[in-house]
Amino acid sequence: MKRRVVLGRGGVLSLRLDPDRPPAAGATVPVIDVPQLRGQFYRVEVNSDRLRTVPVYTADGLPVRLVKR
């Protein structure tokens, strides 16, 4: 059963990519898929020197787009 998710203040989302098979720049990674999403992470970080994250908040989830640094 999916429920509403509320993100608290100061939360950090830390993504760990596979160093042997990292996604390509421009890829979108689904992170949260819920009926209702409220709030935002304070910071979204990723373990990559070549990629940075761009969170795409929607009312029903959070995918993260990976782009070149």
Backbone atoms as SQL, in Angstrom:
CREATE TABLE atoms (id INTEGER PRIMARY KEY, chain TEXT, resi INTEGER, resn TEXT, atom TEXT, x REAL, y REAL, z REAL);
INSERT INTO atoms VALUES
  (1, 'A', 1, 'MET', 'N', 0.834, -1.175, 0.000),
  (2, 'A', 1, 'MET', 'CA', 0.000, 0.000, 0.000),
  (3, 'A', 1, 'MET', 'C', 0.887, 1.250, 0.000),
  (4, 'A', 2, 'LYS', 'N', 0.666, 2.119, -0.947),
  (5, 'A', 2, 'LYS', 'CA', 1.432, 3.365, -1.012),
  (6, 'A', 2, 'LYS', 'C', 0.733, 4.426, -0.173),
  (7, 'A', 3, 'ARG', 'N', 1.524, 5.242, 0.476),
  (8, 'A', 3, 'ARG', 'CA', 0.981, 6.302, 1.325),
  (9, 'A', 3, 'ARG', 'C', 1.658, 7.624, 1.015),
  (10, 'A', 4, 'ARG', 'N', 1.171, 8.661, 1.641),
  (11, 'A', 4, 'ARG', 'CA', 1.754, 9.984, 1.487),
  (12, 'A', 4, 'ARG', 'C', 3.101, 10.042, 2.203),
  (13, 'A', 5, 'VAL', 'N', 4.048, 10.735, 1.594),
  (14, 'A', 5, 'VAL', 'CA', 5.372, 10.914, 2.193),
  (15, 'A', 5, 'VAL', 'C', 5.599, 12.404, 2.419),
  (16, 'A', 6, 'VAL', 'N', 6.055, 12.735, 3.626),
  (17, 'A', 6, 'VAL', 'CA', 6.388, 14.111, 3.965),
  (18, 'A', 6, 'VAL', 'C', 7.868, 14.144, 4.313),
  (19, 'A', 7, 'LEU', 'N', 8.619, 14.944, 3.585),
  (20, 'A', 7, 'LEU', 'CA', 10.054, 15.076, 3.835),
  (21, 'A', 7, 'LEU', 'C', 10.284, 16.162, 4.869),
  (22, 'A', 8, 'GLY', 'N', 11.040, 15.857, 5.901),
  (23, 'A', 8, 'GLY', 'CA', 11.321, 16.822, 6.957),
  (24, 'A', 8, 'GLY', 'C', 12.429, 17.777, 6.573),
  (25, 'A', 9, 'ARG', 'N', 12.501, 18.878, 7.274),
  (26, 'A', 9, 'ARG', 'CA', 13.549, 19.871, 7.017),
  (27, 'A', 9, 'ARG', 'C', 14.920, 19.310, 7.355),
  (28, 'A', 10, 'GLY', 'N', 15.892, 19.663, 6.530),
  (29, 'A', 10, 'GLY', 'CA', 17.268, 19.268, 6.804),
  (30, 'A', 10, 'GLY', 'C', 17.648, 17.883, 6.315),
  (31, 'A', 11, 'GLY', 'N', 16.707, 17.181, 5.676),
  (32, 'A', 11, 'GLY', 'CA', 17.001, 15.838, 5.188),
  (33, 'A', 11, 'GLY', 'C', 17.971, 15.859, 4.008),
  (34, 'A', 12, 'VAL', 'N', 18.848, 14.869, 3.965),
  (35, 'A', 12, 'VAL', 'CA', 19.817, 14.753, 2.882),
  (36, 'A', 12, 'VAL', 'C', 19.609, 13.414, 2.189),
  (37, 'A', 13, 'LEU', 'N', 19.465, 13.443, 0.883),
  (38, 'A', 13, 'LEU', 'CA', 19.371, 12.228, 0.082),
  (39, 'A', 13, 'LEU', 'C', 20.758, 11.969, -0.490),
  (40, 'A', 14, 'SER', 'N', 21.310, 10.811, -0.172),
  (41, 'A', 14, 'SER', 'CA', 22.648, 10.454, -0.623),
  (42, 'A', 14, 'SER', 'C', 22.538, 9.276, -1.582),
  (43, 'A', 15, 'LEU', 'N', 22.857, 9.499, -2.846),
  (44, 'A', 15, 'LEU', 'CA', 22.787, 8.451, -3.861),
  (45, 'A', 15, 'LEU', 'C', 24.162, 7.842, -4.057),
  (46, 'A', 16, 'ARG', 'N', 24.220, 6.527, -4.099),
  (47, 'A', 16, 'ARG', 'CA', 25.473, 5.806, -4.321),
  (48, 'A', 16, 'ARG', 'C', 25.360, 5.061, -5.648),
  (49, 'A', 17, 'LEU', 'N', 26.098, 5.522, -6.632),
  (50, 'A', 17, 'LEU', 'CA', 26.096, 4.907, -7.953),
  (51, 'A', 17, 'LEU', 'C', 27.122, 3.783, -8.006),
  (52, 'A', 18, 'ASP', 'N', 26.862, 2.798, -8.845),
  (53, 'A', 18, 'ASP', 'CA', 27.805, 1.697, -9.052),
  (54, 'A', 18, 'ASP', 'C', 29.022, 2.257, -9.783),
  (55, 'A', 19, 'PRO', 'N', 30.213, 2.241, -9.162),
  (56, 'A', 19, 'PRO', 'CA', 31.389, 2.826, -9.813),
  (57, 'A', 19, 'PRO', 'C', 31.822, 2.068, -11.065),
  (58, 'A', 20, 'ASP', 'N', 31.463, 0.791, -11.169),
  (59, 'A', 20, 'ASP', 'CA', 31.833, 0.003, -12.341),
  (60, 'A', 20, 'ASP', 'C', 30.862, 0.195, -13.505),
  (61, 'A', 21, 'ARG', 'N', 29.632, 0.584, -13.208),
  (62, 'A', 21, 'ARG', 'CA', 28.611, 0.788, -14.245),
  (63, 'A', 21, 'ARG', 'C', 27.762, 2.009, -13.925),
  (64, 'A', 22, 'PRO', 'N', 28.357, 3.194, -13.891),
  (65, 'A', 22, 'PRO', 'CA', 27.576, 4.390, -13.555),
  (66, 'A', 22, 'PRO', 'C', 26.611, 4.742, -14.689),
  (67, 'A', 23, 'PRO', 'N', 25.477, 5.354, -14.368),
  (68, 'A', 23, 'PRO', 'CA', 24.557, 5.805, -15.412),
  (69, 'A', 23, 'PRO', 'C', 25.201, 6.908, -16.242),
  (70, 'A', 24, 'ALA', 'N', 24.718, 7.081, -17.441),
  (71, 'A', 24, 'ALA', 'CA', 25.226, 8.133, -18.323),
  (72, 'A', 24, 'ALA', 'C', 24.662, 9.483, -17.899),
  (73, 'A', 25, 'ALA', 'N', 25.393, 10.535, -18.217),
  (74, 'A', 25, 'ALA', 'CA', 24.883, 11.889, -17.988),
  (75, 'A', 25, 'ALA', 'C', 23.569, 12.039, -18.748),
  (76, 'A', 26, 'GLY', 'N', 22.600, 12.660, -18.121),
  (77, 'A', 26, 'GLY', 'CA', 21.281, 12.829, -18.725),
  (78, 'A', 26, 'GLY', 'C', 20.284, 11.776, -18.278),
  (79, 'A', 27, 'ALA', 'N', 20.767, 10.715, -17.617),
  (80, 'A', 27, 'ALA', 'CA', 19.869, 9.661, -17.137),
  (81, 'A', 27, 'ALA', 'C', 19.006, 10.182, -15.994),
  (82, 'A', 28, 'THR', 'N', 17.819, 9.639, -15.881),
  (83, 'A', 28, 'THR', 'CA', 16.922, 9.960, -14.779),
  (84, 'A', 28, 'THR', 'C', 16.750, 8.712, -13.931),
  (85, 'A', 29, 'VAL', 'N', 16.947, 8.883, -12.619),
  (86, 'A', 29, 'VAL', 'CA', 16.867, 7.774, -11.682),
  (87, 'A', 29, 'VAL', 'C', 15.628, 7.974, -10.806),
  (88, 'A', 30, 'PRO', 'N', 14.664, 7.033, -10.838),
  (89, 'A', 30, 'PRO', 'CA', 13.507, 7.164, -9.952),
  (90, 'A', 30, 'PRO', 'C', 13.940, 6.897, -8.511),
  (91, 'A', 31, 'VAL', 'N', 13.502, 7.747, -7.590),
  (92, 'A', 31, 'VAL', 'CA', 13.897, 7.610, -6.188),
  (93, 'A', 31, 'VAL', 'C', 12.686, 7.347, -5.305),
  (94, 'A', 32, 'ILE', 'N', 11.649, 8.170, -5.418),
  (95, 'A', 32, 'ILE', 'CA', 10.439, 8.025, -4.609),
  (96, 'A', 32, 'ILE', 'C', 9.235, 8.023, -5.540),
  (97, 'A', 33, 'ASP', 'N', 8.356, 7.032, -5.359),
  (98, 'A', 33, 'ASP', 'CA', 7.126, 6.936, -6.143),
  (99, 'A', 33, 'ASP', 'C', 5.976, 6.713, -5.160),
  (100, 'A', 34, 'VAL', 'N', 5.206, 7.753, -4.900),
  (101, 'A', 34, 'VAL', 'CA', 4.131, 7.701, -3.907),
  (102, 'A', 34, 'VAL', 'C', 2.911, 8.455, -4.420),
  (103, 'A', 35, 'PRO', 'N', 1.738, 8.226, -3.812),
  (104, 'A', 35, 'PRO', 'CA', 0.555, 8.974, -4.235),
  (105, 'A', 35, 'PRO', 'C', 0.674, 10.479, -3.953),
  (106, 'A', 36, 'GLN', 'N', 1.345, 10.844, -2.852),
  (107, 'A', 36, 'GLN', 'CA', 1.521, 12.255, -2.510),
  (108, 'A', 36, 'GLN', 'C', 2.890, 12.462, -1.890),
  (109, 'A', 37, 'LEU', 'N', 3.593, 13.470, -2.378),
  (110, 'A', 37, 'LEU', 'CA', 4.895, 13.827, -1.826),
  (111, 'A', 37, 'LEU', 'C', 4.855, 15.293, -1.427),
  (112, 'A', 38, 'ARG', 'N', 5.244, 15.568, -0.200),
  (113, 'A', 38, 'ARG', 'CA', 5.284, 16.943, 0.298),
  (114, 'A', 38, 'ARG', 'C', 6.673, 17.225, 0.852),
  (115, 'A', 39, 'GLY', 'N', 7.168, 18.426, 0.626),
  (116, 'A', 39, 'GLY', 'CA', 8.467, 18.821, 1.139),
  (117, 'A', 39, 'GLY', 'C', 9.576, 18.547, 0.142),
  (118, 'A', 40, 'GLN', 'N', 10.797, 18.893, 0.566),
  (119, 'A', 40, 'GLN', 'CA', 11.978, 18.701, -0.267),
  (120, 'A', 40, 'GLN', 'C', 13.155, 18.339, 0.613),
  (121, 'A', 41, 'PHE', 'N', 14.119, 17.674, 0.013),
  (122, 'A', 41, 'PHE', 'CA', 15.365, 17.413, 0.723),
  (123, 'A', 41, 'PHE', 'C', 16.164, 18.711, 0.795),
  (124, 'A', 42, 'TYR', 'N', 16.911, 18.884, 1.863),
  (125, 'A', 42, 'TYR', 'CA', 17.787, 20.041, 2.003),
  (126, 'A', 42, 'TYR', 'C', 18.885, 19.991, 0.949),
  (127, 'A', 43, 'ARG', 'N', 19.368, 18.748, 0.700),
  (128, 'A', 43, 'ARG', 'CA', 20.447, 18.558, -0.266),
  (129, 'A', 43, 'ARG', 'C', 20.334, 17.150, -0.859),
  (130, 'A', 44, 'VAL', 'N', 20.686, 17.030, -2.129),
  (131, 'A', 44, 'VAL', 'CA', 20.775, 15.726, -2.787),
  (132, 'A', 44, 'VAL', 'C', 22.208, 15.592, -3.280),
  (133, 'A', 45, 'GLU', 'N', 22.884, 14.534, -2.831),
  (134, 'A', 45, 'GLU', 'CA', 24.285, 14.353, -3.195),
  (135, 'A', 45, 'GLU', 'C', 24.491, 13.006, -3.879),
  (136, 'A', 46, 'VAL', 'N', 25.584, 12.914, -4.612),
  (137, 'A', 46, 'VAL', 'CA', 25.892, 11.681, -5.334),
  (138, 'A', 46, 'VAL', 'C', 27.399, 11.428, -5.246),
  (139, 'A', 47, 'ASN', 'N', 27.790, 10.166, -5.230),
  (140, 'A', 47, 'ASN', 'CA', 29.202, 9.782, -5.105),
  (141, 'A', 47, 'ASN', 'C', 29.879, 9.737, -6.477),
  (142, 'A', 48, 'SER', 'N', 29.916, 10.854, -7.153),
  (143, 'A', 48, 'SER', 'CA', 30.524, 10.899, -8.487),
  (144, 'A', 48, 'SER', 'C', 31.257, 12.217, -8.682),
  (145, 'A', 49, 'ASP', 'N', 32.431, 12.134, -9.289),
  (146, 'A', 49, 'ASP', 'CA', 33.178, 13.342, -9.620),
  (147, 'A', 49, 'ASP', 'C', 32.747, 13.913, -10.966),
  (148, 'A', 50, 'ARG', 'N', 32.071, 13.090, -11.795),
  (149, 'A', 50, 'ARG', 'CA', 31.656, 13.560, -13.126),
  (150, 'A', 50, 'ARG', 'C', 30.205, 14.013, -13.203),
  (151, 'A', 51, 'LEU', 'N', 29.372, 13.539, -12.263),
  (152, 'A', 51, 'LEU', 'CA', 27.946, 13.836, -12.325),
  (153, 'A', 51, 'LEU', 'C', 27.479, 14.606, -11.106),
  (154, 'A', 52, 'ARG', 'N', 26.447, 15.411, -11.311),
  (155, 'A', 52, 'ARG', 'CA', 25.765, 16.078, -10.204),
  (156, 'A', 52, 'ARG', 'C', 24.280, 15.772, -10.341),
  (157, 'A', 53, 'THR', 'N', 23.524, 16.031, -9.307),
  (158, 'A', 53, 'THR', 'CA', 22.109, 15.684, -9.305),
  (159, 'A', 53, 'THR', 'C', 21.232, 16.913, -9.482),
  (160, 'A', 54, 'VAL', 'N', 20.108, 16.699, -10.163),
  (161, 'A', 54, 'VAL', 'CA', 19.069, 17.716, -10.290),
  (162, 'A', 54, 'VAL', 'C', 17.763, 17.038, -9.888),
  (163, 'A', 55, 'PRO', 'N', 17.279, 17.303, -8.647),
  (164, 'A', 55, 'PRO', 'CA', 16.028, 16.683, -8.234),
  (165, 'A', 55, 'PRO', 'C', 14.853, 17.290, -9.001),
  (166, 'A', 56, 'VAL', 'N', 13.882, 16.434, -9.347),
  (167, 'A', 56, 'VAL', 'CA', 12.696, 16.873, -10.084),
  (168, 'A', 56, 'VAL', 'C', 11.487, 16.519, -9.214),
  (169, 'A', 57, 'TYR', 'N', 11.128, 17.424, -8.304),
  (170, 'A', 57, 'TYR', 'CA', 10.023, 17.164, -7.388),
  (171, 'A', 57, 'TYR', 'C', 8.689, 17.274, -8.114),
  (172, 'A', 58, 'THR', 'N', 7.822, 16.282, -7.889),
  (173, 'A', 58, 'THR', 'CA', 6.460, 16.325, -8.403),
  (174, 'A', 58, 'THR', 'C', 5.523, 16.035, -7.232),
  (175, 'A', 59, 'ALA', 'N', 4.242, 16.165, -7.454),
  (176, 'A', 59, 'ALA', 'CA', 3.275, 15.897, -6.393),
  (177, 'A', 59, 'ALA', 'C', 3.235, 14.423, -6.019),
  (178, 'A', 60, 'ASP', 'N', 3.714, 13.551, -6.908),
  (179, 'A', 60, 'ASP', 'CA', 3.622, 12.121, -6.639),
  (180, 'A', 60, 'ASP', 'C', 4.963, 11.386, -6.687),
  (181, 'A', 61, 'GLY', 'N', 6.049, 12.110, -6.530),
  (182, 'A', 61, 'GLY', 'CA', 7.321, 11.407, -6.479),
  (183, 'A', 61, 'GLY', 'C', 8.533, 12.280, -6.692),
  (184, 'A', 62, 'LEU', 'N', 9.670, 11.601, -6.785),
  (185, 'A', 62, 'LEU', 'CA', 10.941, 12.298, -6.960),
  (186, 'A', 62, 'LEU', 'C', 11.880, 11.476, -7.821),
  (187, 'A', 63, 'PRO', 'N', 12.028, 11.832, -9.079),
  (188, 'A', 63, 'PRO', 'CA', 13.148, 11.296, -9.853),
  (189, 'A', 63, 'PRO', 'C', 14.309, 12.286, -9.745),
  (190, 'A', 64, 'VAL', 'N', 15.506, 11.807, -9.970),
  (191, 'A', 64, 'VAL', 'CA', 16.695, 12.647, -9.938),
  (192, 'A', 64, 'VAL', 'C', 17.381, 12.514, -11.291),
  (193, 'A', 65, 'ARG', 'N', 17.641, 13.655, -11.917),
  (194, 'A', 65, 'ARG', 'CA', 18.343, 13.667, -13.191),
  (195, 'A', 65, 'ARG', 'C', 19.831, 13.834, -12.906),
  (196, 'A', 66, 'LEU', 'N', 20.643, 13.052, -13.592),
  (197, 'A', 66, 'LEU', 'CA', 22.096, 13.136, -13.444),
  (198, 'A', 66, 'LEU', 'C', 22.672, 13.906, -14.620),
  (199, 'A', 67, 'VAL', 'N', 23.416, 14.954, -14.331),
  (200, 'A', 67, 'VAL', 'CA', 23.997, 15.787, -15.378),
  (201, 'A', 67, 'VAL', 'C', 25.495, 15.946, -15.137),
  (202, 'A', 68, 'LYS', 'N', 26.217, 16.295, -16.203),
  (203, 'A', 68, 'LYS', 'CA', 27.663, 16.502, -16.081),
  (204, 'A', 68, 'LYS', 'C', 27.956, 17.661, -15.147),
  (205, 'A', 69, 'ARG', 'N', 29.046, 17.537, -14.396),
  (206, 'A', 69, 'ARG', 'CA', 29.504, 18.636, -13.532),
  (207, 'A', 69, 'ARG', 'C', 30.113, 19.718, -14.371);
